[in-house]
Amino acid sequence: MQTDMDHVDKILAQWRRERPELDATAMGLLGRLSRLRAHLAREVESTLADHGLNSASFDVLATLRRSGPPFRLSPGDLLGTTMVTSGTMTNRIDQLEKAGLVERLDNPEDRRGVLIALTPEGLKRVDAAVTAHVANQQRLVAGLEPDEREALDALLRKFLAVFE
């Protein structure tokens, strides 16, 4: 039997006391996921900040990096990899361009369009950041045994599939 109580256990105990007829099992699961997401987000943001980035800027740079040489995509292709509006994406690109990490190039296949490309500094920055990010992620899951990680990954994949 588990003896360690977390913050969510305390909330659930209060609900059991006040509303014993409610089945708050899902509240516990979703509460833990929410709290875990917040903890993990803080850790990720801290690591990215060490490289002068945040999760939004890293998302754009990492998408360009994953696209492979020559590390350039149309704004529409970038937009398709995120869940943000076109205005938000334009703002992200503008900020990265000001920082010298991306540049807008004429699209040779569409004279009206542009491509967003990593600059040499952008490539250097995202490579350093992703190396640190992956190491940080490994550190964050180190409290779980390899088989526990696999089981959790399988359960989360199944749960996520319900929504996607």
C-alpha positions in Angstrom: 0.0 0.0 0.0 1.3 3.5 -0.8 2.2 5.5 2.2 3.5 8.7 0.5 0.8 11.2 0.1 1.1 13.9 -2.6 -0.8 17.2 -2.9 -3.5 15.6 -5.0 -4.1 12.9 -2.3 -4.8 15.6 0.2 -7.3 17.2 -2.1 -9.0 13.9 -2.8 -9.2 13.2 0.9 -11.0 16.5 1.4 -13.5 15.7 -1.4 -14.1 12.2 0.1 -14.8 13.8 3.4 -17.1 16.5 2.0 -18.7 14.6 -0.9 -18.2 10.9 -0.3 -20.8 10.0 -3.0 -18.5 11.5 -5.7 -16.0 9.3 -7.5 -13.1 11.6 -7.8 -10.7 9.0 -9.3 -10.4 10.9 -12.6 -9.8 14.1 -10.7 -6.8 12.5 -9.1 -5.4 11.3 -12.4 -6.0 14.6 -14.2 -4.8 16.6 -11.2 -1.5 14.7 -11.2 -1.1 15.1 -14.9 -1.7 18.9 -14.6 0.7 19.3 -11.7 3.3 17.2 -13.4 3.0 19.2 -16.6 3.6 22.4 -14.7 6.7 21.0 -13.0 8.1 19.7 -16.2 7.3 23.0 -18.1 9.3 24.9 -15.5 12.3 22.6 -15.9 12.2 22.7 -19.7 11.9 26.5 -19.8 14.9 26.8 -17.4 17.0 24.7 -19.7 16.0 26.5 -22.8 16.6 29.9 -21.1 20.2 28.9 -20.7 20.4 29.0 -24.5 18.5 32.3 -24.8 15.3 30.5 -25.9 11.9 29.7 -24.6 9.6 26.9 -25.6 7.9 28.9 -28.4 11.2 30.0 -30.0 12.7 26.5 -29.5 9.6 25.0 -31.2 10.2 27.0 -34.4 14.0 26.4 -34.5 13.6 22.7 -33.7 11.0 22.3 -36.4 13.4 23.9 -39.0 16.3 21.7 -37.7 14.2 18.5 -37.9 13.3 19.4 -41.5 16.9 18.6 -42.6 19.2 20.5 -44.9 18.8 23.2 -46.0 16.7 23.8 -42.8 14.0 26.0 -44.4 10.2 25.8 -44.5 7.4 27.9 -45.6 5.5 29.8 -42.9 2.5 27.6 -43.7 4.6 24.4 -43.1 5.8 25.8 -39.8 2.3 26.7 -38.8 1.1 23.2 -39.6 3.5 21.8 -36.9 2.1 23.9 -34.1 -1.2 24.8 -32.5 -0.9 28.6 -32.8 -2.5 31.2 -35.0 -0.8 32.6 -38.1 -0.4 35.9 -36.2 1.4 34.2 -33.4 3.7 32.3 -35.8 4.5 35.6 -37.6 5.4 37.2 -34.3 7.6 34.2 -33.4 9.4 34.4 -36.7 9.8 38.2 -36.4 11.4 37.8 -33.0 13.7 35.0 -34.2 14.7 37.1 -37.2 15.5 40.1 -35.0 17.7 37.7 -32.9 19.6 36.6 -36.0 18.4 33.0 -35.7 16.3 32.8 -38.8 16.0 34.7 -42.0 13.3 35.1 -44.6 14.3 34.0 -48.1 12.4 34.4 -51.4 10.7 31.1 -52.3 12.1 30.1 -55.7 9.0 28.0 -56.3 6.5 30.8 -55.5 7.6 34.4 -56.2 4.9 35.7 -53.8 6.1 33.5 -51.0 9.0 33.3 -48.6 10.8 30.5 -46.8 12.0 30.7 -43.2 15.5 29.4 -42.9 17.9 28.8 -40.0 20.9 31.1 -40.0 24.3 29.6 -39.1 23.8 31.1 -35.6 20.3 29.6 -35.4 21.6 26.2 -36.3 24.4 26.4 -33.7 21.9 27.6 -31.1 19.3 25.0 -31.7 21.8 22.2 -31.8 23.2 23.2 -28.4 19.7 23.7 -27.0 18.4 20.4 -28.2 21.4 18.5 -26.8 20.8 20.2 -23.4 17.0 19.6 -23.7 17.4 15.9 -24.4 19.8 15.5 -21.5 17.3 17.4 -19.2 14.5 15.2 -20.3 16.6 12.1 -19.5 17.2 13.6 -16.0 13.5 14.4 -15.5 12.5 10.7 -16.1 15.4 9.2 -14.3 13.2 8.6 -11.2 11.4 5.9 -13.2 12.8 2.5 -14.1 13.1 1.7 -17.8 10.1 -0.6 -17.7 8.1 2.0 -15.9 8.9 4.6 -18.5 7.8 2.2 -21.3 4.6 1.4 -19.4 3.8 5.0 -18.8 4.6 5.9 -22.4 2.2 3.2 -23.6 -0.6 4.4 -21.3 -0.1 8.1 -22.3 0.0 7.2 -26.0 -3.3 5.3 -25.6 -4.8 8.2 -23.6 -3.6 10.8 -26.1 -5.0 8.8 -29.0 -8.5 9.3 -27.6 -8.1 13.0 -28.3 -6.1 13.0 -31.4 
